């Protein structure tokens, strides 16, 4: 997905939040935002993928601020709350419900100013909603035929609802070789490989890194190992907007995007109302 006009303002808004979370010093905040403003034109043009080039720019801002993980407290709280809600839900036996819970988990997103204190209320409510685009039956059939699955996670907290879905997939398809991939290091509130291990994903799958810290799975920055796993996977489940932004242009029929269309550019690309929950095939 190429950049839309709203993506610039979104990047600036996220930069302001990063700066405010990193330092209380007003002079440092002003310097950081001026630095960010000067760098925008170096990163964004008509061919930019917002998740990729925005992520590269955020990492520069991290370095300027001297803070390698400004979102640590937000991620910790999201993780605590989501883990509790997922534990209360327990094992899920229905594929459709497990899928909806995983998609509903995509609401946990600092980029849109989400308050993690609302996790329980929002997850349970959205799990009862109908998907606006629902190709879950197709996904189920593809999983039934597949030998390998690559599952790309998105945000911290959200991964506990991914784990419910993966646990059911492991039970339904015991012969399936499952890989679950996260970021190499912290970026915004995205889940890292370390987060997956702490959440116990190694009990269900091979935990791997995309090879970069950038949001989504931009192949030009991925490791050789990840590219090989991606190439060989029979089915790929890609969670969240950043994975859609970085992979949708591949038009790859192996990919199923599971997400909530939280912003106008994503809803425009998918041709769905903003706020819709979708399970949609990549091609």
N, C-alpha and C positions, 0 to 999 in steps of 0.2 A: 504494500500500500504506500502510495506517495503522499507527500505532505498536503494537508488541506490548510485553508487560510487561518482557521482557528488554532492550529497547532502551535503557532508562534506564541500567541497569548498564553496558551496552556503551559508552554515551557517556561515562560517568564514567571507565571504564577507558582509553578513548582520550585523554581529557583528561589523565589522569595521565601517559601516555606523552608527550604533547605537552609538558607541563610539564618532565618529566625530560630531554627532548631539548633544551629551550630554555635551561635554566639549571642549574648545579650548586649554586646558592645555596639552602640548605634553607629559609630564611626566605621567599624569593621564591616557592619552590614551594608552601609552605603558604598564602601570601597568594593565589596564583593559583588553587589548588584551592578555597579558601573563596569567592573571587569566582565561580568556576564553579558551585559549589553554590548560591549565592544566585540565579544567573541561570537555573538549570534550570526552575524553576516559571514563568518568564516566557516560555519557548519551547515547552515541551511540554504538550500536553493530548491528549484522546482523538482529536482529528482530525489530529494531527501526522503528517507524513511524516518518518520518522526521518532520512533522508539530507538532506532540506531543512532542517529545523529544527535538527538536529545540526550541519550545516555552518554555519549562521548563528551558532550558539553558539560553534563552534570559531574562527570568524573574530573574534569578540569576544575570545576568549581569546588569540589571536595578538596583537591590539592591546594587550591588558593586559600581555602579556609583552614587547612590543616586538620580536617576531620574526615576520617575514612569511612564513617558510618553514622551520619546524622540521624538516621531513623531508628537507631537501636532501641530506644525506649518505646516508640510506637510499635515496633515489631514484637518486642517482648510482651507488651500488653495484648496485642492482637493474638499472639500465640497462646497466651494463658487462657483468654476467653474462648477462643475457637476450640482449643483442646478440650475444655470442659464441656462445651456444647456437643461436640462430636462424641465424647465419652457418654454423655447422657442419652444421645440418640442410640448408641450401640451399634451392633451389627445390623446391616440392612440386607434384606433378602430379595428385594425387587430391583431389577436393573434400572427401570425407568425412574424409580424414586432415588436410587443412589446417584444416577446421572444428574437429576435435578438438584440434589444437595450439592454436588460438586460444582455445578454451574452457579447455584445460588452463592456458594462460597466466594465467587469472583467479585462479589460486592465489596469485599475487604480490600480497599484500594485507597491509599493515602493521596494519590494524584487527584482524586475527585473530592478530597476533603472528608472521607468517610470516618465516622466516629465508631471505633471498635466496641464501645459499650453497647451498641445496638445489635451486635452480632446474633445473639440468640433469637430475638424478636424477628429480625429480617430474614435470617436463614429459614426458620420454620415457616414464615409466611410465604416466601418465594418458592419453597419446595412444593407448595400447593398450587402454584401457578402453572398454566399451560405454556409450553415452549412456543414462541412465535414461529420459529422454523424448527421442525423436529424430524431429524433424519436418524434418530436413535435406533430404529429398527434396522436400517442399513448398516449402521455401526455394529450392532450386535451380530448380524450375519457375517460381516467382515472379520470380526473377532473370532467367530466360530470356525472360520476357515483358516485363520492366520496361524503362523508358527511363532511370530515375534511381534511385540508391541513396544513402541517408544511413547512414553507419556511425558509431556513437557509441562512442568508446573509453572505457576505464576507467582503469587504473593504469599508472604508469611501469613499464618493463620488459616488462610484458604487451603493450605496443603492438608489439613486435618480432615477436610471433607473430600479431597482427592483420595486420601487414604481409605475412606469408607468405600469409594467406588472401586479402587484398585483391589481392596480386600475381596469384594464380591467378584470382580473379574478373575482373580486368582482362584477363587472357589469354583466358579462356573467353567473355567478353562484351565484346568490344572497343568496341562502340557504347554501352555503358552510361555514363551521366554520374554520376560518383561524387563524393560529398562525404564528408569525414571530419571529425568534430567533437570538440573537446576543450575543456578549461576555459580561461577567460580569464586566470586566474592561479592560483598554487599553493594547494591545499587538500589536507591529508593527503598521501597519495602518488599522487594523481590526476595523469594526464598533462595537460599544458597544450598550447596551440597551438604554443608554442616547442619543446616536446619533439617534437611531430610533425614540425616542420620540420627539426629536428636529425636525426631518424631517416630523413629522405628521403621522407616521404609525399607531398610535392608532385610527385614523379615519377609517382604513381599516381592522385591525386585532388585535388580542390579542398579545401584545408585551411581550416576555418572554426572560429570560436569559438561556444560556446553563448551567450555574452554575459554569463556570470556565473562566479564561482569556486565555486559550490556543487556538491557531489557530484551525479552523475546529470544529468538534464536537466529541472529543474523549470520548466515553461512560464511560471509567473507571474514568474519572474526572468530569462527568456531575452530576448535581443535581438530586435528586429523582424526583422532579417536572418535570424537562425536560425529564428524562427517561420515565416517564409515558406518557407525551404528544407524545414523539417519538413512543412509543409502540402502542398507539391508533390511530395514524394518518393513514388515508387511502392512502394519497399521500404525498410524501416528495420531495420538490425541494431543491437541495443542490448546492449553488453557489460557484464556485471558486476551486482552486487547493487544498487548505488545507482541505476543506470538502471532496473532492475526496480522499485525502490521508488517512483521518481518517475513512471514511465510506465505501470505495470500497470493502474492504475485507469481509464485511457483506453479499455481494451478495444478496441484498434485492431488490426485484422487485418493491417495492413501491417507491424507490428512483430514481429520474431523476437528473443527474448531468448536470449542465449548466456551461460551462467554456470555456476559451481560453487556449489551451495547450501551455503555455508560455515557458516551459523548456523541455529539452530532456527526463528526467525521466517520466514526465507525458505523453508526446507524445508516449514514448515507451510503457508505461502501456496501453494506449488507442489504440495503433497501428495506430496512425494518424501522419501526418506531423507536425512538430513543428510550432506553430502559428495558428493551425486549431481552428475553432469555433465548438463546439459540444453540442448537446442535446442528451444524451445517458442514457438508462435505466441501473439501477444497476445490473440487472441479467436477 
